[in-house]
Amino acid sequence: MIKIKVPASTANIGAGFDCFGLALKLYNEFEFDEIESDGLIFLQNGKPSSIAIEDNLIYFSMLEAFKKYNFKHKGFYINVINSDVPLSRGLGSSATCIAAGINAANYFMNKIMTEQEIINLATKIEGHPDNVVPALIGGFNISLVENNNVVYSKINLPEDLLFVALIPNFQMSTESSRKILPENYSKSDCVFNISRAAMLISSLYKKDFSNLRTSLQDKIHQPFRGPAIKDMDLIFDKSKEFNALGEFISGSGSTLMIIIDKHNSEFYNKMDAFLKTTSACWKMKILEPDICGAIIV
């Protein structure tokens, strides 16, 4: 039996649509073992799960890896022993399942897959690399796909930054969130995003936080997803008032992400008090970046 621990991730990070992603210290953990019979025994916290095999992304990812390498196998036992990454909240829950499934398959195939092959397959399953790359290797990553091969670069983050996840009690599926986006964008909107994405990387590299809020602006997805997130504008206004460094929608939502300086000791209590006055129920988690990614423990 093996255990695999995979971090949550926040994607897009403002203007980096489908290519920026950051792993965070919030985890899903999984147990895997081979069984003599065919098929799947799937548990959540040790109890039988109602999720159908065809809807099980963990098992599907394992099978995709086995199929790619023509690996003959019997059945498997999978137990989700810890699920701190909430579903459909823009924190990469699907990426944790994909990363866990492929890593488990690779383990049972005697580790024949390279890191690049794991990343390529995970991206093929997910459809884009922004969440799966940091889930697999940790850190802040810029990722793109070139000729079915994922090209990625890890950026060193300043140690002074913390990421505050505001997680509401309502979901936003990635599929529905993508459907509300336009098919085409103006040249000026594209230039807007290119400039902000480039400035964000420069600001992080130079540890210059004066332009961070401006660098997190976006015209590709946030203007269209924002209206579905209750009180987002009010929360972002208060975040600025409470001396945060910048704000953005985490992935496709519904989680909002706020970047603060680690010395901003008053932010949590002030934001917590304000959130209690809003119409939705919010959970707030202050998270550090995860630099390791998926690990077998």
BALOBA-1460 file (C-alpha; in Angstrom, 3 decimals):
// residues 297
<rec num="1" residu="m" x="0.000" y="0.000" z="0.000"/>
<rec num="2" residu="i" x="1.144" y="3.534" z="-0.746"/>
<rec num="3" residu="k" x="-0.042" y="6.963" z="0.327"/>
<rec num="4" residu="i" x="0.095" y="9.988" z="-1.966"/>
<rec num="5" residu="k" x="-0.268" y="13.571" z="-0.771"/>
<rec num="6" residu="v" x="-1.141" y="16.272" z="-3.328"/>
<rec num="7" residu="p" x="-1.410" y="20.039" z="-2.735"/>
<rec num="8" residu="a" x="-4.207" y="22.367" z="-3.738"/>
<rec num="9" residu="s" x="-3.441" y="24.933" z="-6.402"/>
<rec num="10" residu="t" x="-4.643" y="28.353" z="-7.433"/>
<rec num="11" residu="a" x="-4.620" y="29.086" z="-11.150"/>
<rec num="12" residu="n" x="-4.734" y="32.047" z="-13.552"/>
<rec num="13" residu="i" x="-3.524" y="34.415" z="-10.784"/>
<rec num="14" residu="g" x="-5.008" y="37.420" z="-12.496"/>
<rec num="15" residu="a" x="-3.983" y="37.724" z="-16.122"/>
<rec num="16" residu="g" x="-2.224" y="34.351" z="-16.484"/>
<rec num="17" residu="f" x="-5.272" y="32.558" z="-17.879"/>
<rec num="18" residu="d" x="-4.666" y="28.800" z="-18.230"/>
<rec num="19" residu="c" x="-0.899" y="29.185" z="-17.785"/>
<rec num="20" residu="f" x="-0.090" y="30.537" z="-14.273"/>
<rec num="21" residu="g" x="-0.515" y="28.227" z="-11.291"/>
<rec num="22" residu="l" x="0.664" y="28.007" z="-7.687"/>
<rec num="23" residu="a" x="0.646" y="25.044" z="-5.288"/>
<rec num="24" residu="l" x="-0.566" y="25.766" z="-1.748"/>
<rec num="25" residu="k" x="-0.221" y="24.012" z="1.606"/>
<rec num="26" residu="l" x="-3.696" y="22.505" z="1.609"/>
<rec num="27" residu="y" x="-3.840" y="18.808" z="0.778"/>
<rec num="28" residu="n" x="-5.760" y="15.803" z="-0.410"/>
<rec num="29" residu="e" x="-4.312" y="12.442" z="0.618"/>
<rec num="30" residu="f" x="-4.954" y="9.057" z="-0.960"/>
<rec num="31" residu="e" x="-4.200" y="5.403" z="-0.245"/>
<rec num="32" residu="f" x="-3.671" y="2.882" z="-3.053"/>
<rec num="33" residu="d" x="-3.219" y="-0.862" z="-3.078"/>
<rec num="34" residu="e" x="-3.558" y="-3.714" z="-5.537"/>
<rec num="35" residu="i" x="-6.288" y="-6.317" z="-5.040"/>
<rec num="36" residu="e" x="-6.579" y="-9.802" z="-6.513"/>
<rec num="37" residu="s" x="-9.951" y="-9.279" z="-8.181"/>
<rec num="38" residu="d" x="-10.643" y="-7.002" z="-11.133"/>
<rec num="39" residu="g" x="-12.292" y="-3.599" z="-10.758"/>
<rec num="40" residu="l" x="-12.192" y="-1.028" z="-8.019"/>
<rec num="41" residu="i" x="-12.828" y="-0.742" z="-4.305"/>
<rec num="42" residu="f" x="-13.246" y="2.979" z="-3.671"/>
<rec num="43" residu="l" x="-13.569" y="4.475" z="-0.205"/>
<rec num="44" residu="q" x="-13.731" y="7.955" z="1.264"/>
<rec num="45" residu="n" x="-12.427" y="8.156" z="4.820"/>
<rec num="46" residu="g" x="-12.666" y="4.388" z="4.999"/>
<rec num="47" residu="k" x="-16.339" y="4.263" z="4.007"/>
<rec num="48" residu="p" x="-17.788" y="3.047" z="0.671"/>
<rec num="49" residu="s" x="-18.322" y="5.866" z="-1.802"/>
<rec num="50" residu="s" x="-21.326" y="6.388" z="-4.062"/>
<rec num="51" residu="i" x="-19.183" y="7.782" z="-6.893"/>
<rec num="52" residu="a" x="-19.605" y="5.646" z="-10.009"/>
<rec num="53" residu="i" x="-16.493" y="4.112" z="-11.549"/>
<rec num="54" residu="e" x="-16.993" y="6.061" z="-14.780"/>
<rec num="55" residu="d" x="-17.014" y="9.324" z="-12.792"/>
<rec num="56" residu="n" x="-13.955" y="8.487" z="-10.686"/>
<rec num="57" residu="l" x="-11.194" y="10.797" z="-11.912"/>
<rec num="58" residu="i" x="-8.543" y="9.143" z="-9.740"/>
<rec num="59" residu="y" x="-9.181" y="5.705" z="-11.197"/>
<rec num="60" residu="f" x="-9.661" y="7.090" z="-14.716"/>
<rec num="61" residu="s" x="-6.217" y="8.749" z="-14.517"/>
<rec num="62" residu="m" x="-4.660" y="5.468" z="-13.400"/>
<rec num="63" residu="l" x="-6.260" y="3.630" z="-16.315"/>
<rec num="64" residu="e" x="-5.063" y="6.254" z="-18.802"/>
<rec num="65" residu="a" x="-1.490" y="5.732" z="-17.603"/>
<rec num="66" residu="f" x="-1.809" y="1.934" z="-17.764"/>
<rec num="67" residu="k" x="-3.294" y="2.158" z="-21.268"/>
<rec num="68" residu="k" x="-0.511" y="4.432" z="-22.492"/>
<rec num="69" residu="y" x="2.143" y="1.914" z="-21.443"/>
<rec num="70" residu="n" x="0.131" y="-1.264" z="-22.180"/>
<rec num="71" residu="f" x="0.414" y="-2.296" z="-18.542"/>
<rec num="72" residu="k" x="-1.650" y="-5.318" z="-17.539"/>
<rec num="73" residu="h" x="-3.237" y="-4.952" z="-14.135"/>
<rec num="74" residu="k" x="-5.864" y="-6.397" z="-11.850"/>
<rec num="75" residu="g" x="-8.002" y="-4.345" z="-9.509"/>
<rec num="76" residu="f" x="-7.240" y="-1.573" z="-7.058"/>
<rec num="77" residu="y" x="-8.228" y="-0.309" z="-3.664"/>
<rec num="78" residu="i" x="-8.369" y="3.493" z="-3.382"/>
<rec num="79" residu="n" x="-9.178" y="5.344" z="-0.185"/>
<rec num="80" residu="v" x="-9.397" y="9.136" z="-0.009"/>
<rec num="81" residu="i" x="-8.120" y="9.518" z="3.550"/>
<rec num="82" residu="n" x="-8.037" y="13.314" z="3.637"/>
<rec num="83" residu="s" x="-9.930" y="15.760" z="1.428"/>
<rec num="84" residu="d" x="-9.139" y="19.272" z="2.615"/>
<rec num="85" residu="v" x="-9.269" y="20.674" z="-0.941"/>
<rec num="86" residu="p" x="-12.950" y="21.557" z="-1.526"/>
<rec num="87" residu="l" x="-14.755" y="20.536" z="-4.704"/>
<rec num="88" residu="s" x="-15.631" y="23.078" z="-7.406"/>
<rec num="89" residu="r" x="-14.117" y="26.026" z="-5.572"/>
<rec num="90" residu="g" x="-11.205" y="26.894" z="-7.875"/>
<rec num="91" residu="l" x="-8.525" y="25.236" z="-5.753"/>
<rec num="92" residu="g" x="-7.525" y="22.409" z="-8.080"/>
<rec num="93" residu="s" x="-9.429" y="19.489" z="-6.553"/>
<rec num="94" residu="s" x="-9.539" y="17.700" z="-9.924"/>
<rec num="95" residu="a" x="-5.806" y="18.238" z="-10.370"/>
<rec num="96" residu="t" x="-5.140" y="16.494" z="-7.041"/>
<rec num="97" residu="c" x="-7.108" y="13.466" z="-8.262"/>
<rec num="98" residu="i" x="-5.290" y="13.358" z="-11.603"/>
<rec num="99" residu="a" x="-1.860" y="13.806" z="-9.992"/>
<rec num="100" residu="a" x="-2.579" y="11.097" z="-7.432"/>
<rec num="101" residu="g" x="-3.935" y="8.649" z="-9.999"/>
<rec num="102" residu="i" x="-1.025" y="8.977" z="-12.424"/>
<rec num="103" residu="n" x="1.594" y="8.855" z="-9.661"/>
<rec num="104" residu="a" x="-0.031" y="5.726" z="-8.232"/>
<rec num="105" residu="a" x="-0.102" y="4.072" z="-11.656"/>
<rec num="106" residu="n" x="3.537" y="4.978" z="-12.197"/>
<rec num="107" residu="y" x="4.432" y="3.427" z="-8.846"/>
<rec num="108" residu="f" x="2.675" y="0.143" z="-9.718"/>
<rec num="109" residu="m" x="4.432" y="0.176" z="-13.122"/>
<rec num="110" residu="n" x="7.790" y="0.330" z="-11.291"/>
<rec num="111" residu="k" x="8.223" y="4.057" z="-11.962"/>
<rec num="112" residu="i" x="8.700" y="3.853" z="-15.717"/>
<rec num="113" residu="m" x="7.313" y="7.365" z="-16.363"/>
<rec num="114" residu="t" x="9.508" y="10.453" z="-16.392"/>
<rec num="115" residu="e" x="8.356" y="13.678" z="-14.751"/>
<rec num="116" residu="q" x="7.741" y="15.142" z="-18.209"/>
<rec num="117" residu="e" x="5.602" y="12.177" z="-19.228"/>
<rec num="118" residu="i" x="3.548" y="12.463" z="-16.036"/>
<rec num="119" residu="i" x="2.996" y="16.180" z="-16.630"/>
<rec num="120" residu="n" x="2.049" y="15.656" z="-20.285"/>
<rec num="121" residu="l" x="-0.500" y="12.972" z="-19.445"/>
<rec num="122" residu="a" x="-1.970" y="14.971" z="-16.549"/>
<rec num="123" residu="t" x="-2.388" y="17.995" z="-18.817"/>
<rec num="124" residu="k" x="-4.041" y="15.868" z="-21.503"/>
<rec num="125" residu="i" x="-6.583" y="14.622" z="-18.953"/>
<rec num="126" residu="e" x="-7.186" y="18.036" z="-17.342"/>
<rec num="127" residu="g" x="-7.208" y="19.975" z="-20.612"/>
<rec num="128" residu="h" x="-4.786" y="22.705" z="-19.486"/>
<rec num="129" residu="p" x="-1.594" y="22.734" z="-17.401"/>
<rec num="130" residu="d" x="-2.178" y="25.583" z="-14.936"/>
<rec num="131" residu="n" x="-3.343" y="23.436" z="-11.998"/>
<rec num="132" residu="v" x="-1.769" y="20.049" z="-12.697"/>
<rec num="133" residu="v" x="1.819" y="21.308" z="-13.076"/>
<rec num="134" residu="p" x="2.024" y="22.916" z="-9.601"/>
<rec num="135" residu="a" x="0.034" y="20.009" z="-8.124"/>
<rec num="136" residu="l" x="2.710" y="17.652" z="-9.447"/>
<rec num="137" residu="i" x="5.924" y="19.606" z="-8.863"/>
<rec num="138" residu="g" x="4.948" y="22.400" z="-6.445"/>
<rec num="139" residu="g" x="5.706" y="26.108" z="-6.547"/>
<rec num="140" residu="f" x="4.627" y="28.917" z="-8.871"/>
<rec num="141" residu="n" x="4.737" y="27.773" z="-12.494"/>
<rec num="142" residu="i" x="4.286" y="29.243" z="-15.930"/>
<rec num="143" residu="s" x="3.113" y="26.465" z="-18.256"/>
<rec num="144" residu="l" x="2.235" y="26.137" z="-21.916"/>
<rec num="145" residu="v" x="1.625" y="23.364" z="-24.417"/>
<rec num="146" residu="e" x="3.752" y="23.091" z="-27.552"/>
<rec num="147" residu="n" x="3.142" y="20.177" z="-29.937"/>
<rec num="148" residu="n" x="1.448" y="18.129" z="-27.175"/>
<rec num="149" residu="n" x="4.429" y="18.695" z="-24.892"/>
<rec num="150" residu="v" x="4.105" y="20.824" z="-21.743"/>
<rec num="151" residu="v" x="6.794" y="23.457" z="-21.353"/>
<rec num="152" residu="y" x="6.984" y="24.862" z="-17.833"/>
<rec num="153" residu="s" x="9.135" y="27.113" z="-15.700"/>
<rec num="154" residu="k" x="9.089" y="27.415" z="-11.920"/>
<rec num="155" residu="i" x="9.351" y="30.929" z="-10.480"/>
<rec num="156" residu="n" x="10.829" y="31.505" z="-7.033"/>
<rec num="157" residu="l" x="8.303" y="33.371" z="-4.891"/>
<rec num="158" residu="p" x="9.347" y="35.964" z="-2.317"/>
<rec num="159" residu="e" x="9.174" y="34.488" z="1.186"/>
<rec num="160" residu="d" x="7.253" y="37.511" z="2.482"/>
<rec num="161" residu="l" x="4.021" y="36.545" z="0.703"/>
<rec num="162" residu="l" x="1.048" y="34.679" z="2.130"/>
<rec num="163" residu="f" x="-2.089" y="33.668" z="0.234"/>
<rec num="164" residu="v" x="-5.472" y="34.100" z="1.893"/>
<rec num="165" residu="a" x="-8.150" y="31.831" z="0.434"/>
<rec num="166" residu="l" x="-11.721" y="32.988" z="0.981"/>
<rec num="167" residu="i" x="-13.816" y="29.897" z="0.322"/>
<rec num="168" residu="p" x="-17.604" y="30.423" z="0.083"/>
<rec num="169" residu="n" x="-20.394" y="27.944" z="0.688"/>
<rec num="170" residu="f" x="-21.342" y="27.797" z="-2.999"/>
<rec num="171" residu="q" x="-19.691" y="25.996" z="-5.893"/>
<rec num="172" residu="m" x="-18.745" y="27.029" z="-9.421"/>
<rec num="173" residu="s" x="-17.931" y="24.191" z="-11.797"/>
<rec num="174" residu="t" x="-15.034" y="24.729" z="-14.170"/>
<rec num="175" residu="e" x="-17.161" y="23.588" z="-17.111"/>
<rec num="176" residu="s" x="-19.949" y="26.099" z="-16.497"/>
<rec num="177" residu="s" x="-17.450" y="28.855" z="-15.679"/>
<rec num="178" residu="r" x="-15.707" y="28.356" z="-19.008"/>
<rec num="179" residu="k" x="-18.977" y="28.481" z="-20.943"/>
<rec num="180" residu="i" x="-19.653" y="32.063" z="-19.865"/>
<rec num="181" residu="l" x="-16.387" y="33.313" z="-21.368"/>
<rec num="182" residu="p" x="-16.410" y="35.035" z="-24.774"/>
<rec num="183" residu="e" x="-15.163" y="33.229" z="-27.873"/>
<rec num="184" residu="n" x="-13.203" y="36.310" z="-29.006"/>
<rec num="185" residu="y" x="-11.405" y="39.241" z="-27.364"/>
<rec num="186" residu="s" x="-10.359" y="42.640" z="-28.627"/>
<rec num="187" residu="k" x="-6.736" y="43.450" z="-29.347"/>
<rec num="188" residu="s" x="-6.756" y="46.000" z="-26.519"/>
<rec num="189" residu="d" x="-7.952" y="43.382" z="-24.004"/>
<rec num="190" residu="c" x="-5.214" y="40.992" z="-25.127"/>
<rec num="191" residu="v" x="-2.586" y="43.698" z="-24.756"/>
<rec num="192" residu="f" x="-4.019" y="44.527" z="-21.325"/>
<rec num="193" residu="n" x="-3.532" y="40.943" z="-20.157"/>
<rec num="194" residu="i" x="-0.113" y="40.467" z="-21.705"/>
<rec num="195" residu="s" x="1.185" y="43.580" z="-19.966"/>
<rec num="196" residu="r" x="-0.244" y="42.567" z="-16.567"/>
<rec num="197" residu="a" x="1.028" y="39.002" z="-16.776"/>
<rec num="198" residu="a" x="4.513" y="40.190" z="-17.680"/>
<rec num="199" residu="m" x="4.483" y="42.801" z="-14.909"/>
<rec num="200" residu="l" x="3.420" y="40.205" z="-12.339"/>
<rec num="201" residu="i" x="6.408" y="37.983" z="-13.095"/>
<rec num="202" residu="s" x="8.735" y="40.992" z="-12.984"/>
<rec num="203" residu="s" x="7.266" y="42.160" z="-9.663"/>
<rec num="204" residu="l" x="7.680" y="38.729" z="-8.093"/>
<rec num="205" residu="y" x="11.211" y="38.339" z="-9.441"/>
<rec num="206" residu="k" x="12.271" y="41.753" z="-8.134"/>
<rec num="207" residu="k" x="10.289" y="41.380" z="-4.886"/>
<rec num="208" residu="d" x="8.657" y="44.709" z="-5.721"/>
<rec num="209" residu="f" x="5.087" y="44.596" z="-4.424"/>
<rec num="210" residu="s" x="4.166" y="48.178" z="-5.325"/>
<rec num="211" residu="n" x="2.652" y="47.071" z="-8.656"/>
<rec num="212" residu="l" x="1.220" y="43.751" z="-7.486"/>
<rec num="213" residu="r" x="-2.456" y="44.791" z="-7.415"/>
<rec num="214" residu="t" x="-2.192" y="46.357" z="-10.880"/>
<rec num="215" residu="s" x="-0.405" y="43.223" z="-12.129"/>
<rec num="216" residu="l" x="-3.315" y="41.028" z="-10.990"/>
<rec num="217" residu="q" x="-5.852" y="42.849" z="-13.178"/>
<rec num="218" residu="d" x="-7.489" y="40.812" z="-15.926"/>
<rec num="219" residu="k" x="-9.936" y="41.193" z="-18.827"/>
<rec num="220" residu="i" x="-10.068" y="37.591" z="-20.056"/>
<rec num="221" residu="h" x="-12.045" y="35.800" z="-17.345"/>
<rec num="222" residu="q" x="-12.569" y="37.764" z="-14.118"/>
<rec num="223" residu="p" x="-15.065" y="40.332" z="-15.510"/>
<rec num="224" residu="f" x="-17.304" y="37.440" z="-16.623"/>
<rec num="225" residu="r" x="-16.952" y="35.186" z="-13.582"/>
<rec num="226" residu="g" x="-16.955" y="37.909" z="-10.956"/>
<rec num="227" residu="p" x="-20.696" y="38.725" z="-11.070"/>
<rec num="228" residu="a" x="-21.503" y="35.141" z="-9.992"/>
<rec num="229" residu="i" x="-19.395" y="35.477" z="-6.819"/>
<rec num="230" residu="k" x="-21.442" y="37.204" z="-4.143"/>
<rec num="231" residu="d" x="-19.940" y="40.353" z="-2.642"/>
<rec num="232" residu="m" x="-16.670" y="39.995" z="-4.551"/>
<rec num="233" residu="d" x="-16.279" y="43.708" z="-5.251"/>
<rec num="234" residu="l" x="-17.041" y="44.606" z="-1.631"/>
<rec num="235" residu="i" x="-14.538" y="42.033" z="-0.395"/>
<rec num="236" residu="f" x="-11.851" y="43.277" z="-2.752"/>
<rec num="237" residu="d" x="-12.471" y="46.859" z="-1.622"/>
<rec num="238" residu="k" x="-12.108" y="45.821" z="2.006"/>
<rec num="239" residu="s" x="-8.989" y="43.821" z="1.185"/>
<rec num="240" residu="k" x="-7.385" y="46.967" z="-0.172"/>
<rec num="241" residu="e" x="-8.535" y="48.899" z="2.914"/>
<rec num="242" residu="f" x="-6.926" y="46.218" z="5.122"/>
<rec num="243" residu="n" x="-3.562" y="46.715" z="3.369"/>
<rec num="244" residu="a" x="-3.493" y="43.573" z="1.262"/>
<rec num="245" residu="l" x="-1.135" y="43.530" z="-1.722"/>
<rec num="246" residu="g" x="-3.608" y="42.279" z="-4.319"/>
<rec num="247" residu="e" x="-6.643" y="40.148" z="-5.076"/>
<rec num="248" residu="f" x="-7.865" y="37.723" z="-7.755"/>
<rec num="249" residu="i" x="-10.368" y="34.951" z="-8.458"/>
<rec num="250" residu="s" x="-8.798" y="31.566" z="-7.748"/>
<rec num="251" residu="g" x="-9.067" y="29.525" z="-10.925"/>
<rec num="252" residu="s" x="-12.639" y="29.585" z="-12.183"/>
<rec num="253" residu="g" x="-13.991" y="30.443" z="-8.701"/>
<rec num="254" residu="s" x="-15.784" y="30.499" z="-6.400"/>
<rec num="255" residu="t" x="-12.804" y="30.987" z="-4.065"/>
<rec num="256" residu="l" x="-11.299" y="34.464" z="-3.879"/>
<rec num="257" residu="m" x="-7.564" y="34.737" z="-3.273"/>
<rec num="258" residu="i" x="-5.850" y="37.640" z="-1.529"/>
<rec num="259" residu="i" x="-2.101" y="38.170" z="-1.311"/>
<rec num="260" residu="i" x="-0.778" y="39.738" z="1.878"/>
<rec num="261" residu="d" x="2.588" y="40.516" z="3.378"/>
<rec num="262" residu="k" x="3.318" y="37.989" z="6.116"/>
<rec num="263" residu="h" x="3.833" y="40.885" z="8.545"/>
<rec num="264" residu="n" x="0.249" y="42.107" z="8.045"/>
<rec num="265" residu="s" x="-0.892" y="40.609" z="11.356"/>
<rec num="266" residu="e" x="-4.201" y="42.515" z="11.498"/>
<rec num="267" residu="f" x="-5.579" y="41.349" z="8.167"/>
<rec num="268" residu="y" x="-7.170" y="38.084" z="9.333"/>
<rec num="269" residu="n" x="-9.221" y="39.533" z="12.177"/>
<rec num="270" residu="k" x="-10.365" y="42.545" z="10.159"/>
<rec num="271" residu="m" x="-11.397" y="40.475" z="7.148"/>
<rec num="272" residu="d" x="-13.022" y="37.830" z="9.331"/>
<rec num="273" residu="a" x="-15.182" y="40.472" z="11.004"/>
<rec num="274" residu="f" x="-16.188" y="41.924" z="7.641"/>
<rec num="275" residu="l" x="-17.032" y="38.545" z="6.087"/>
<rec num="276" residu="k" x="-19.555" y="37.924" z="8.858"/>
<rec num="277" residu="t" x="-21.546" y="40.917" z="7.558"/>
<rec num="278" residu="t" x="-21.804" y="39.561" z="3.985"/>
<rec num="279" residu="s" x="-24.618" y="37.511" z="2.491"/>
<rec num="280" residu="a" x="-22.593" y="34.316" z="1.932"/>
<rec num="281" residu="c" x="-20.828" y="32.085" z="4.423"/>
<rec num="282" residu="w" x="-17.044" y="32.247" z="3.950"/>
<rec num="283" residu="k" x="-14.192" y="30.176" z="5.325"/>
<rec num="284" residu="m" x="-10.815" y="31.896" z="5.403"/>
<rec num="285" residu="k" x="-7.517" y="30.027" z="5.209"/>
<rec num="286" residu="i" x="-4.081" y="31.661" z="5.278"/>
<rec num="287" residu="l" x="-1.830" y="29.471" z="3.147"/>
<rec num="288" residu="e" x="1.855" y="29.275" z="2.332"/>
<rec num="289" residu="p" x="3.098" y="28.088" z="-1.056"/>
<rec num="290" residu="d" x="3.878" y="24.389" z="-1.357"/>
<rec num="291" residu="i" x="7.204" y="23.827" z="-3.091"/>
<rec num="292" residu="c" x="7.221" y="20.026" z="-3.274"/>
<rec num="293" residu="g" x="4.068" y="19.026" z="-5.140"/>
<rec num="294" residu="a" x="2.711" y="15.480" z="-5.098"/>
<rec num="295" residu="i" x="4.709" y="13.108" z="-2.898"/>
<rec num="296" residu="i" x="4.495" y="9.441" z="-1.993"/>
<rec num="297" residu="v" x="4.629" y="9.196" z="1.798"/>
